[in-house]
Amino acid sequence: MLERAGVPAVSICTDAFVVPAQAMAKAYGFGGFEFVTVPHPVASLDETQIQVLARDLMPGLLRVLGVEP
């Protein structure tokens, strides 16, 4: 929805929810929508693990946004 409003955005989804995420993207008219996945689950990660995960996600986030790292 942000993309439709002209706001660059990247959706992040845990790998356990890839199929539902693809179905929702298709239902909203974005059949080829690209999103970044992370290992499931994330709720049990501590602050340091979240920071590492976020750092590791940056190349994928920048790629989806079309920004050169």
N, CA, C and O atoms as a Tinker XYZ file with bonds, in Angstrom:
   276  protein
     1  N      0.816000   -1.197000    0.000000    73     2
     2  CA     0.000000    0.000000    0.000000    64     1     3
     3  C      0.863000    1.265000    0.000000    63     2     4     5
     4  O      0.513000    2.264000   -0.629000    81     3
     5  N      1.994000    1.211000    0.714000    73     3     6
     6  CA     2.904000    2.352000    0.695000    64     5     7
     7  C      3.441000    2.594000   -0.708000    63     6     8     9
     8  O      3.541000    3.738000   -1.152000    81     7
     9  N      3.784000    1.517000   -1.402000    73     7    10
    10  CA     4.301000    1.651000   -2.768000    64     9    11
    11  C      3.269000    2.331000   -3.666000    63    10    12    13
    12  O      3.626000    3.182000   -4.481000    81    11
    13  N      2.016000    1.970000   -3.527000    73    11    14
    14  CA     0.960000    2.610000   -4.323000    64    13    15
    15  C      0.867000    4.098000   -4.031000    63    14    16    17
    16  O      0.485000    4.887000   -4.896000    81    15
    17  N      1.219000    4.478000   -2.807000    73    15    18
    18  CA     1.179000    5.884000   -2.414000    64    17    19
    19  C      2.473000    6.604000   -2.770000    63    18    20    21
    20  O      2.638000    7.783000   -2.455000    81    19
    21  N      3.398000    5.893000   -3.433000    73    19    22
    22  CA     4.643000    6.506000   -3.855000    64    21    23
    23  C      5.742000    6.492000   -2.812000    63    22    24    25
    24  O      6.756000    7.173000   -2.964000    81    23
    25  N      5.549000    5.725000   -1.760000    73    23    26
    26  CA     6.551000    5.630000   -0.697000    64    25    27
    27  C      7.329000    4.332000   -0.885000    63    26    28    29
    28  O      6.750000    3.251000   -0.765000    81    27
    29  N      8.624000    4.412000   -1.175000    73    27    30
    30  CA     9.408000    3.185000   -1.326000    64    29    31
    31  C      9.366000    2.369000   -0.034000    63    30    32    33
    32  O      9.547000    2.903000    1.061000    81    31
    33  N      9.125000    1.073000   -0.181000    73    31    34
    34  CA     8.999000    0.213000    0.989000    64    33    35
    35  C      9.449000   -1.199000    0.651000    63    34    36    37
    36  O      9.445000   -1.610000   -0.510000    81    35
    37  N      9.833000   -1.925000    1.680000    73    35    38
    38  CA    10.179000   -3.333000    1.530000    64    37    39
    39  C      9.438000   -4.103000    2.615000    63    38    40    41
    40  O      9.491000   -3.739000    3.790000    81    39
    41  N      8.759000   -5.151000    2.223000    73    39    42
    42  CA     8.113000   -6.018000    3.199000    64    41    43
    43  C      9.108000   -7.072000    3.646000    63    42    44    45
    44  O      9.876000   -7.604000    2.844000    81    43
    45  N      9.084000   -7.367000    4.943000    73    43    46
    46  CA     9.934000   -8.405000    5.514000    64    45    47
    47  C      9.016000   -9.482000    6.073000    63    46    48    49
    48  O      8.063000   -9.187000    6.794000    81    47
    49  N      9.310000  -10.728000    5.735000    73    47    50
    50  CA     8.457000  -11.845000    6.090000    64    49    51
    51  C      9.319000  -13.002000    6.590000    63    50    52    53
    52  O     10.393000  -13.251000    6.042000    81    51
    53  N      8.863000  -13.709000    7.622000    73    51    54
    54  CA     9.624000  -14.887000    8.018000    64    53    55
    55  C      9.403000  -15.989000    6.986000    63    54    56    57
    56  O      8.365000  -16.047000    6.327000    81    55
    57  N     10.401000  -16.860000    6.860000    73    55    58
    58  CA    10.333000  -17.897000    5.833000    64    57    59
    59  C      9.139000  -18.833000    6.006000    63    58    60    61
    60  O      8.721000  -19.479000    5.044000    81    59
    61  N      8.587000  -18.917000    7.209000    73    59    62
    62  CA     7.419000  -19.765000    7.434000    64    61    63
    63  C      6.158000  -19.202000    6.782000    63    62    64    65
    64  O      5.173000  -19.921000    6.614000    81    63
    65  N      6.184000  -17.923000    6.415000    73    63    66
    66  CA     4.994000  -17.272000    5.876000    64    65    67
    67  C      5.155000  -16.812000    4.429000    63    66    68    69
    68  O      4.426000  -15.927000    3.981000    81    67
    69  N      6.086000  -17.391000    3.704000    73    67    70
    70  CA     6.322000  -16.988000    2.313000    64    69    71
    71  C      5.090000  -17.232000    1.450000    63    70    72    73
    72  O      4.679000  -16.349000    0.696000    81    71
    73  N      4.500000  -18.411000    1.553000    73    71    74
    74  CA     3.336000  -18.733000    0.709000    64    73    75
    75  C      2.164000  -17.794000    1.008000    63    74    76    77
    76  O      1.586000  -17.245000    0.070000    81    75
    77  N      1.791000  -17.587000    2.276000    73    75    78
    78  CA     0.714000  -16.612000    2.528000    64    77    79
    79  C      1.072000  -15.197000    2.084000    63    78    80    81
    80  O      0.205000  -14.467000    1.602000    81    79
    81  N      2.326000  -14.800000    2.236000    73    79    82
    82  CA     2.732000  -13.455000    1.807000    64    81    83
    83  C      2.583000  -13.296000    0.304000    63    82    84    85
    84  O      2.119000  -12.261000   -0.173000    81    83
    85  N      2.976000  -14.323000   -0.445000    73    83    86
    86  CA     2.812000  -14.281000   -1.898000    64    85    87
    87  C      1.336000  -14.214000   -2.277000    63    86    88    89
    88  O      0.961000  -13.490000   -3.199000    81    87
    89  N      0.498000  -14.970000   -1.565000    73    87    90
    90  CA    -0.944000  -14.961000   -1.844000    64    89    91
    91  C     -1.545000  -13.590000   -1.565000    63    90    92    93
    92  O     -2.374000  -13.105000   -2.336000    81    91
    93  N     -1.130000  -12.960000   -0.461000    73    91    94
    94  CA    -1.652000  -11.631000   -0.148000    64    93    95
    95  C     -1.194000  -10.596000   -1.172000    63    94    96    97
    96  O     -1.971000   -9.733000   -1.580000    81    95
    97  N      0.068000  -10.685000   -1.584000    73    95    98
    98  CA     0.563000   -9.755000   -2.599000    64    97    99
    99  C     -0.249000   -9.893000   -3.877000    63    98   100   101
   100  O     -0.633000   -8.896000   -4.490000    81    99
   101  N     -0.506000  -11.126000   -4.273000    73    99   102
   102  CA    -1.294000  -11.369000   -5.485000    64   101   103
   103  C     -2.714000  -10.828000   -5.321000    63   102   104   105
   104  O     -3.259000  -10.223000   -6.244000    81   103
   105  N     -3.313000  -11.046000   -4.151000    73   103   106
   106  CA    -4.677000  -10.568000   -3.904000    64   105   107
   107  C     -4.770000   -9.049000   -3.978000    63   106   108   109
   108  O     -5.805000   -8.510000   -4.370000    81   107
   109  N     -3.698000   -8.356000   -3.606000    73   107   110
   110  CA    -3.674000   -6.897000   -3.662000    64   109   111
   111  C     -3.202000   -6.370000   -5.014000    63   110   112   113
   112  O     -3.029000   -5.163000   -5.187000    81   111
   113  N     -2.993000   -7.275000   -5.972000    73   111   114
   114  CA    -2.608000   -6.850000   -7.312000    64   113   115
   115  C     -1.117000   -6.740000   -7.539000    63   114   116   117
   116  O     -0.688000   -6.127000   -8.516000    81   115
   117  N     -0.316000   -7.321000   -6.658000    73   115   118
   118  CA     1.138000   -7.290000   -6.790000    64   117   119
   119  C      1.690000   -8.709000   -6.896000    63   118   120   121
   120  O      2.492000   -9.134000   -6.064000    81   119
   121  N      1.260000   -9.434000   -7.916000    73   119   122
   122  CA     1.659000  -10.826000   -8.069000    64   121   123
   123  C      3.148000  -11.073000   -8.057000    63   122   124   125
   124  O      3.584000  -12.119000   -7.576000    81   123
   125  N      3.939000  -10.162000   -8.561000    73   123   126
   126  CA     5.384000  -10.342000   -8.590000    64   125   127
   127  C      6.108000   -9.570000   -7.502000    63   126   128   129
   128  O      7.312000   -9.331000   -7.594000    81   127
   129  N      5.367000   -9.181000   -6.469000    73   127   130
   130  CA     5.948000   -8.357000   -5.405000    64   129   131
   131  C      7.117000   -9.077000   -4.753000    63   130   132   133
   132  O      7.020000  -10.254000   -4.405000    81   131
   133  N      8.215000   -8.364000   -4.593000    73   131   134
   134  CA     9.413000   -8.918000   -3.982000    64   133   135
   135  C      9.476000   -8.505000   -2.524000    63   134   136   137
   136  O      9.253000   -7.341000   -2.192000    81   135
   137  N      9.776000   -9.451000   -1.659000    73   135   138
   138  CA     9.966000   -9.137000   -0.257000    64   137   139
   139  C     11.188000   -9.874000    0.248000    63   138   140   141
   140  O     11.692000  -10.788000   -0.404000    81   139
   141  N     11.654000   -9.471000    1.408000    73   139   142
   142  CA    12.841000  -10.065000    2.009000    64   141   143
   143  C     12.383000  -11.025000    3.105000    63   142   144   145
   144  O     11.463000  -10.716000    3.862000    81   143
   145  N     13.023000  -12.180000    3.186000    73   143   146
   146  CA    12.648000  -13.147000    4.209000    64   145   147
   147  C     13.728000  -13.278000    5.280000    63   146   148   149
   148  O     14.917000  -13.078000    5.031000    81   147
   149  N     13.275000  -13.617000    6.457000    73   147   150
   150  CA    14.153000  -13.897000    7.590000    64   149   151
   151  C     13.773000  -15.265000    8.147000    63   150   152   153
   152  O     12.647000  -15.724000    7.955000    81   151
   153  N     14.706000  -15.914000    8.833000    73   151   154
   154  CA    14.380000  -17.200000    9.434000    64   153   155
   155  C     13.291000  -17.057000   10.507000    63   154   156   157
   156  O     13.240000  -16.074000   11.245000    81   155
   157  N     12.449000  -18.047000   10.561000    73   155   158
   158  CA    11.376000  -18.088000   11.563000    64   157   159
   159  C     11.828000  -18.950000   12.726000    63   158   160   161
   160  O     12.476000  -19.972000   12.500000    81   159
   161  N     11.523000  -18.591000   13.939000    73   159   162
   162  CA    10.809000  -17.406000   14.428000    64   161   163
   163  C     11.772000  -16.273000   14.777000    63   162   164   165
   164  O     12.977000  -16.485000   14.915000    81   163
   165  N     11.228000  -15.082000   14.916000    73   163   166
   166  CA    12.046000  -13.947000   15.338000    64   165   167
   167  C     11.679000  -13.479000   16.742000    63   166   168   169
   168  O     12.447000  -12.758000   17.378000    81   167
   169  N     10.521000  -13.882000   17.222000    73   167   170
   170  CA    10.041000  -13.403000   18.526000    64   169   171
   171  C     10.963000  -13.804000   19.674000    63   170   172   173
   172  O     11.012000  -13.122000   20.697000    81   171
   173  N     11.686000  -14.896000   19.511000    73   171   174
   174  CA    12.538000  -15.368000   20.602000    64   173   175
   175  C     13.957000  -14.807000   20.547000    63   174   176   177
   176  O     14.780000  -15.121000   21.408000    81   175
   177  N     14.251000  -13.978000   19.541000    73   175   178
   178  CA    15.596000  -13.414000   19.420000    64   177   179
   179  C     15.812000  -12.301000   20.439000    63   178   180   181
   180  O     14.894000  -11.548000   20.764000    81   179
   181  N     17.044000  -12.214000   20.936000    73   179   182
   182  CA    17.360000  -11.116000   21.845000    64   181   183
   183  C     17.811000   -9.897000   21.033000    63   182   184   185
   184  O     17.898000   -9.957000   19.807000    81   183
   185  N     18.090000   -8.810000   21.719000    73   183   186
   186  CA    18.427000   -7.548000   21.046000    64   185   187
   187  C     19.646000   -7.687000   20.138000    63   186   188   189
   188  O     19.645000   -7.170000   19.021000    81   187
   189  N     20.662000   -8.363000   20.595000    73   187   190
   190  CA    21.875000   -8.536000   19.794000    64   189   191
   191  C     21.585000   -9.358000   18.549000    63   190   192   193
   192  O     22.075000   -9.033000   17.467000    81   191
   193  N     20.806000  -10.403000   18.683000    73   191   194
   194  CA    20.457000  -11.235000   17.532000    64   193   195
   195  C     19.633000  -10.447000   16.517000    63   194   196   197
   196  O     19.812000  -10.618000   15.311000    81   195
   197  N     18.741000   -9.592000   16.988000    73   195   198
   198  CA    17.947000   -8.745000   16.092000    64   197   199
   199  C     18.856000   -7.762000   15.349000    63   198   200   201
   200  O     18.669000   -7.526000   14.155000    81   199
   201  N     19.830000   -7.196000   16.045000    73   199   202
   202  CA    20.758000   -6.268000   15.403000    64   201   203
   203  C     21.555000   -6.974000   14.302000    63   202   204   205
   204  O     21.745000   -6.415000   13.222000    81   203
   205  N     22.016000   -8.184000   14.566000    73   203   206
   206  CA    22.756000   -8.958000   13.563000    64   205   207
   207  C     21.844000   -9.271000   12.385000    63   206   208   209
   208  O     22.250000   -9.137000   11.230000    81   207
   209  N     20.623000   -9.685000   12.670000    73   207   210
   210  CA    19.662000   -9.996000   11.613000    64   209   211
   211  C     19.404000   -8.770000   10.742000    63   210   212   213
   212  O     19.387000   -8.870000    9.516000    81   211
   213  N     19.205000   -7.615000   11.372000    73   211   214
   214  CA    18.954000   -6.380000   10.622000    64   213   215
   215  C     20.150000   -6.017000    9.742000    63   214   216   217
   216  O     19.981000   -5.626000    8.587000    81   215
   217  N     21.358000   -6.148000   10.293000    73   215   218
   218  CA    22.558000   -5.851000    9.512000    64   217   219
   219  C     22.661000   -6.781000    8.307000    63   218   220   221
   220  O     22.982000   -6.344000    7.202000    81   219
   221  N     22.385000   -8.063000    8.529000    73   219   222
   222  CA    22.474000   -9.044000    7.449000    64   221   223
   223  C     21.399000   -8.842000    6.383000    63   222   224   225
   224  O     21.585000   -9.243000    5.234000    81   223
   225  N     20.286000   -8.228000    6.753000    73   223   226
   226  CA    19.190000   -7.978000    5.810000    64   225   227
   227  C     19.452000   -6.801000    4.879000    63   226   228   229
   228  O     18.855000   -6.718000    3.806000    81   227
   229  N     20.328000   -5.901000    5.271000    73   227   230
   230  CA    20.518000   -4.654000    4.520000    64   229   231
   231  C     20.774000   -4.848000    3.027000    63   230   232   233
   232  O     20.151000   -4.148000    2.229000    81   231
   233  N     21.660000   -5.764000    2.602000    73   231   234
   234  CA    21.859000   -5.919000    1.155000    64   233   235
   235  C     20.573000   -6.294000    0.411000    63   234   236   237
   236  O     20.318000   -5.783000   -0.679000    81   235
   237  N     19.773000   -7.174000    0.990000    73   235   238
   238  CA    18.513000   -7.560000    0.359000    64   237   239
   239  C     17.515000   -6.421000    0.324000    63   238   240   241
   240  O     16.814000   -6.236000   -0.670000    81   239
   241  N     17.446000   -5.657000    1.400000    73   239   242
   242  CA    16.543000   -4.507000    1.447000    64   241   243
   243  C     16.935000   -3.470000    0.397000    63   242   244   245
   244  O     16.082000   -2.939000   -0.314000    81   243
   245  N     18.220000   -3.194000    0.313000    73   243   246
   246  CA    18.691000   -2.227000   -0.679000    64   245   247
   247  C     18.463000   -2.721000   -2.100000    63   246   248   249
   248  O     18.140000   -1.929000   -2.985000    81   247
   249  N     18.627000   -4.023000   -2.328000    73   247   250
   250  CA    18.389000   -4.588000   -3.657000    64   249   251
   251  C     16.942000   -4.412000   -4.067000    63   250   252   253
   252  O     16.664000   -3.984000   -5.187000    81   251
   253  N     16.006000   -4.738000   -3.169000    73   251   254
   254  CA    14.588000   -4.608000   -3.483000    64   253   255
   255  C     14.231000   -3.150000   -3.742000    63   254   256   257
   256  O     13.409000   -2.854000   -4.610000    81   255
   257  N     14.844000   -2.239000   -2.993000    73   255   258
   258  CA    14.583000   -0.818000   -3.202000    64   257   259
   259  C     15.244000   -0.263000   -4.449000    63   258   260   261
   260  O     14.935000    0.848000   -4.879000    81   259
   261  N     16.163000   -1.043000   -5.035000    73   259   262
   262  CA    16.856000   -0.577000   -6.231000    64   261   263
   263  C     18.006000    0.356000   -5.926000    63   262   264   265
   264  O     18.403000    1.160000   -6.769000    81   263
   265  N     18.544000    0.252000   -4.715000    73   263   266
   266  CA    19.643000    1.103000   -4.281000    64   265   267
   267  C     20.930000    0.276000   -4.297000    63   266   268   269
   268  O     20.955000   -0.861000   -3.826000    81   267
   269  N     21.971000    0.848000   -4.833000    73   267   270
   270  CA    23.246000    0.159000   -4.847000    64   269   271
   271  C     23.870000    0.218000   -3.462000    63   270   272   273
   272  O     23.938000    1.292000   -2.863000    81   271
   273  N     24.326000   -0.914000   -2.943000    73   271   274
   274  CA    24.953000   -0.894000   -1.596000    64   273   275
   275  C     26.313000   -0.204000   -1.614000    63   274   276
   276  O     26.967000   -0.102000   -0.576000    81   275
